[in-house]
């Protein structure tokens, strides 16, 4: 028997993404977005409404960055989700985090988050089933602390995911299988 749940956004894990932009005055704005994904290779889709300060900044600057939130910065990541840049000037400064200018786009990289996608704004979709912000990934950077032998080690990123059922955050760290390999065991049984 199955139990009916009153949750409509029940896909787990939902990534905890930090979307960073520059405000009109050049200060840094960051928001927490669990409603984002890769639309296709090299294209990010963020389900954001136009009321967000971040969307206004993206449209004005034509760029944004997407950082993967990590377990070491849960407090800051959650703060970026519960405080609005429309209401609080200096929101980023209050976090205590630091930023650098992205290499390829007009947007900030949050230094403390170990993995960052630099994105160029493509379009905003506002139809009933539109994705919101669509961006082209122009560059991906990783902090040296998450690199092993020249390759990114996702277990070192300590990425967090949002649980829509209980409103919790979970670490996504343990590798449990090999994509495009493990399923071959069943193919070989034919």
BAMARGU-896539 format. One record per residue: residue in three letters; x, y, z of N, C-alpha, C in turn. Coordinates in steps of 0.2 Angstrom, whole numbers, plus 5000, padded with zeros to 4 digits. Example, Ala and Ser with C-alpha at 12.3 -4.5 7.8 and 13.67 -1.06 7.14 Angstrom:
<pts>
Ala506649725039506249785039506649845039 Ser506449895035506849955036506450005039 
</pts>
This chain:
<pts>
Unk500449945000500050005000500450065000 Unk500250114997500650184996500250235000 Unk500650285003500350345006500350405002 Unk499750435002499650494998500050555002 Unk500450594998500750645001500550714998 Unk500550765002500250835000500850874998 Unk501250844993501850884991501850874983 Unk501850934980501850934972502550944970 Unk503050974974503750984971504150924974 Unk503950864973504250804976504850774973 Unk505250804969505850774966506350784971 Unk506750734973507350734977507850704974 Unk508450724974508650784977508550844973 Unk508450904976508350964972509051004974 Unk509351024968510051064970509951124974 Unk510451144978510451204981510951254977 Unk510651294973511051334969511151404971 Unk511651434971511751504973511851544966 Unk511351584965511351624959511651694961 Unk512151714958512551784959512451824953 Unk512351894955512351944950512652004953 Unk512752054949512852124951512252164952 Unk512152204957511652254957511852314953 Unk511352364952511452424948512052464951 Unk512252464957512752504960513452464960 Unk513452404957514052354957514152314963 Unk513652314968513752274974513452204972 Unk513652154976513452084974512752064977 Unk512452034973511752004976511751924974 Unk511551884979511551814979510851794981 Unk510551744977509951714980510051634979 Unk509651604984509651524984509051504979 Unk509251454975508751434970508751354970 Unk508251324973508251254972507851224966 Unk507651274962507251264956507651274950 Unk508251244949508651254943508951184941 Unk509151184935509351124932509751134925 Unk510051084922510351094916509751074911 Unk509651124906509151114902509351064896 Unk509951074894510351034890511051044891 Unk511551014887512251024888512351094887 Unk512651124892512951194891512351244892 Unk511751224894511251274895510851264902 Unk510851314906510551314913509851344912 Unk509351314916508751334917508551354924 Unk508351414926508251434933507451454933 Unk507051414937506351434937506251494942 Unk506351554940506351614944505851664941 Unk505451694946504951744944505351814943 Unk504951854939505251914937505251964943 Unk504951944949504951984955505551984958 Unk505951934957506651924960507151984958 Unk507452014963508052064961508552024957 Unk508651964958509151924954508951934946 Unk508351914945508051914938508151984935 Unk508052044939508152104936508852124935 Unk509252094939510052104938510252064932 Unk509952004931510251964926510051994919 Unk509452024919509152054912509652124911 Unk509752154916510152224916510852204914 Unk511152154917511952144915512052094910 Unk511552044909511551994903512051934906 Unk512051934912512551874915512351854922 Unk512551804924512451774931512951714932 Unk513051704938513451644940513051594944 Unk513151524943512751474947513351434951 Unk513251444958513751404962513351344965 Unk513751294966513451234970513551254977 Unk513051254981513051264988513351204992 Unk513751214997514151165000513951165008 Unk514051105011513851095018514251145023 Unk514751165021515151215025514851285026 Unk514351295021514051365021513251355021 Unk513051315024512251305025511951365027 Unk512251395032511951455035511851515030 Unk512451525027512451575022511951565016 Unk511951495014511551475008510851485010 Unk510651465016509951475018509751545019 Unk510151585021510051655022509951685015 Unk510251665010510151695003509451675001 Unk509151625004508551605002507951635006 Unk508051655012507551685016507551765016 Unk508151795014508151865013508151895006 Unk507751935005507651964998508152024997 Unk508452024991508852084989508352144987 Unk507752134986507252184985507152224992 Unk507252194997507052215004507752245008 Unk508252205007508852215011509452235007 Unk509652295007510252315004510852285008 Unk511352275005511952245008511852175011 Unk511452135008511252065010511852025009 Unk512252035004512851995003513352005008 Unk513452075009513952095014513852065021 Unk513252055023513052035029513251955030 Unk513251925024513451855025514151835027 Unk514551885026515351875027515651845022 Unk515351825016515751785011516051845007 Unk516451815002516851864998516751844990 Unk516851894986516651874979517251904974 Unk517351874969517851904963517451904957 Unk517651944952517351954946517451884942 Unk516951864939516951804934517451814929 Unk517751764926518251774921517951794914 Unk517351764913517051774906516351814905 Unk516051824911515451864911515451914916 Unk514951964916514852014920514451994926 Unk514751954930514451934936514951904941 Unk514751904948515251884953515251814954 Unk515851784956515951714958516051724966 Unk515651684969515651684977516251634979 Unk516751664981517451624982517351564987 Unk516951564992516851514996516551454994 Unk516151454988515751404985516251374980 Unk516451304981516951274977516851264970 Unk516251264967516051254960515651304957 Unk515851334952515451394949515351384941 Unk514751404939514651404932514551474930 Unk514951504925514851574923514351574917 Unk513851604917513251604912513151674909 Unk513051664903512751724899511951714898 Unk511651764899510951764899510651754892 Unk510251714891509951694884509251724883 Unk508851704888508151734887507751724894 Unk507251754894506751744900506051714897 Unk505851664899505251634897504751644903 Unk504151674901503651694906502951664904 Unk502951614900502351584898502151534904 Unk501551514904501351474910501851414912 Unk502151384907502551324908503251344906 Unk503451404906504151424904504651414910 Unk505251414908505751394913505951454917 Unk505851514915506151574918506751594915 Unk507351594918507951624916508351564912 Unk508551574906508951524902509551554901 Unk510151524903510851544902511251494899 Unk511751524895512251484892512851474896 Unk513151424898513751414902514351434898 Unk514651484900515251504896515951484899 Unk515851464906516451444909516251404915 Unk516651354917516551324924517251324927 Unk517251344934517851344938517751304944 Unk518251284947518251244953518851264957 Unk518751274964519251284968519751224969 Unk520451244970520951184970520751134975 Unk520451154981520251114986519851054984 Unk519451054978519051004976519350964970 Unk519950984969520250944963520750894965 Unk520750834962521250784963521550764956 Unk522150764956522550744950522250784943 Unk522050844944521850884939521050874937 Unk520750834941520050824940519650844946 Unk518950864944518550884950518350814953 Unk518350814960518150764964517450784968 Unk516850764965516250794968516150774976 Unk516450724978516450704985516750764989 Unk517250794987517550854990517150914990 Unk516750924985516250984985515850984991 Unk515650924993515150924999514450964997 Unk514250954991513650984989513050964993 Unk512551014994511951004997511351004993 Unk510850964995510250964991509650974996 Unk509151004993508551024997508050964997 Unk507750955002507250905003506550935004 Unk506150934998505550974999504950945003 Unk505150885005504650845010504650875017 Unk505250885019505350905026505750975027 Unk505851005021506251065021506951065024 Unk507251005023507950995026508451005020 Unk509051005022509651005018510050935019 Unk510250905014510650845014511350855010 Unk511850825013512450825009512450765004 Unk512750784998512750734993513450724992 Unk513750674995514450664994514650594992 Unk514350544994514550474993514450444986 Unk514950424982514850394976514650324977 Unk514150304973513850234974513850194968 Unk514050224963514050184956514350214951 Unk514350184945514750214939514250214933 Unk514050284932513550294926513850264920 Unk513350244916513450214909513850144910 Unk513950124916514350054916513950004920 Unk513650024926513349974931512749944927 Unk512349974923511849944920511949894915 Unk512649894912512849844908512749774910 Unk512749764917512749704920512049664918 Unk511549704917510849684915510849664908 Unk511249704904511249694897511549634895 Unk512049614899512449554898512149494899 Unk511549494903511149434905510749414899 Unk510649444894510249424889510449354886 
</pts>
